[in-house]
Amino acid sequence: MEVDINADLGEGFGPWQMGDDAQLMEIISSANIACGFHAGDPLIMQTTLARAKALGIDAGAHVGFPDLVGFGRRRMQIGADELAALVTYQLAALAGMARQIDHPLKLMSFHGALGNMIAEDAQLADTLVAAVAAFDPSLIIKSSISPCVREAAAKCGNVRVEPVFHADRAYAADGLLLSRKLPGAVIHDHAVVMARVRQFLEDGSATTVAGTRLPIPSRSILVHGDTAGAVALARAIRDEVERAGGRVVPLSKLAA
C-alpha cells in the first residue's frame, strides 16, 4: 500500500504566519502551495518551493478566490471566464518560480469556497478544469470525491484526477464536505480523526454525518496546515500508514 500525505502550505502573508510549514514538510509527501490570492505572497511561495525541492516533496498550486481577508472561504460572484483567467494567473505565478529552481509543479487543487463550488457545479468545473488542462495537461488535479471534476477532466483527454481523503473534515450524506458554517465541519478531536484514518486505511471509506459509510476512492490523505495541532496529526497519520505496512510516497509517484 502506497499513500500520499498532503497538506496546504504557504498560507501566511508577509510577517503573518499560518501553521508550521517547516515541520509539516518533514512529514508530508506533497504540498498545496497558496499562490497569493487567498493567502501567500511571492517570498513565501519561493521559500516553500525551495523547501519542497530540498525534501523531495511534490509541489502543487493551491488556487482560490482573490480574498485575502476571507482566506478564500467566502463565495464570490465572478463569471466563469474571469475565474478561468484567475486560475491560469495563479498557476503561472507558481509554475514560473518552480521552473526557476528546477522543481516543476506536479499537481494543483482548488481551495476553499472555489473548490466547494466546482464540486457542486458541473458547468463551472468544465470551465476551470479546461483552463488547467490548457495551461499544463500533465498536472494532477486533486479534488473531492464529487464527480464534477472527474467528469470535466475526462472531457479534456488524459488529465489525471486524484480524489483526496479529508482526515479532519466531516462528510455530508451526499459525499460533499460539510459546510464550515455547520457545527462539526472541522474535526478537532485527535482521537476521532485517527479513527477515521484507520477506517480509511482498512476499507477505503468514511462515515458521513448521517452515519452511512461512504466509499472514498483515494490514495491521498489531506491535513489542513492551518488546523491547530496539524504537525502532530500529520505525524500520527504517517505513523499509522507505516504501522499498517504502507509507504508514504509523493503523489506523482503513485501509479496512474
Secondary structure, DSSP 8 states (H G I E B T S, - for coil): -EEEEEEEE---BTTB--S-HHHHTTT-SEEEEE-SSSS--HHHHHHHHHHHHHHT-EEEEEE--S-TTTTT-S-----HHHHHHHHHHHHHHHHHHHHHTT----EEEE-HHHHHHHHH-HHHHHHHHHHHHHH-TTSEEEE-S-HHHHHHHHTTSS--EEE-EETTB-B-TTSSB--TTSTTSB---HHHHHHHHHHHHHHSEEE-TTS-EEE---SEEEE-TTSTTHHHHHHHHHHHHHHTT-EE--GGGS--
